[in-house]
Amino acid sequence: MEKELCEVKIPNGVVGDIHSFRNYDPLRIKRYAIQQEQLCLVMTEKDRRQALEEFKQISYTFYDAVQAQQLPEAMAYSNVIFEDELTVFTFYMKKANYKADLLTAIIEPTLLLDAFYYQLYRGITTPQITVRYVAADGSRVYDIQTHYHI
């Protein structure tokens, strides 16, 4: 059993109100405390690395769904590219009215939430994600947004 413990610090407001945190993963998160408006999660280094892979895997799974074009959730996209550290997402959209697509309104916050957790678990104390919406053929940028919290 690995005894090396590490601490992941999550500033209040980045992924929600830390005061309403509930430990839904007690096997991984051994204990937690709020200190100086930061949620401090204590876990083994092995568990932290595993969580990092799981957060990143969500993006890879979505990428695969977009490439396959078999799920309704992926139909508005023609491609998605993200930097390895999940700091920049580029969504290639099939239509200019991407903001009207209900499934993208559900999927994208989930992807961003996992990207924020990924950055926080990597030790980035001020995470940020830039999202670019681009025409399917890359000819036009519809919108660029920068997020500092979700």
Secondary structure as GFF3:
##gff-version 3
##sequence-region A 1 150
A	DSSP	beta_strand	5	11	.	.	.	ID=ss1
A	DSSP	three_ten_helix	18	20	.	.	.	ID=ss2
A	DSSP	beta_strand	31	35	.	.	.	ID=ss3
A	DSSP	beta_strand	38	44	.	.	.	ID=ss4
A	DSSP	alpha_helix	45	68	.	.	.	ID=ss5
A	DSSP	three_ten_helix	72	74	.	.	.	ID=ss6
A	DSSP	beta_strand	77	82	.	.	.	ID=ss7
A	DSSP	beta_strand	88	93	.	.	.	ID=ss8
A	DSSP	three_ten_helix	98	100	.	.	.	ID=ss9
A	DSSP	alpha_helix	102	121	.	.	.	ID=ss10
A	DSSP	beta_strand	129	135	.	.	.	ID=ss11
A	DSSP	beta_strand	141	147	.	.	.	ID=ss12
###
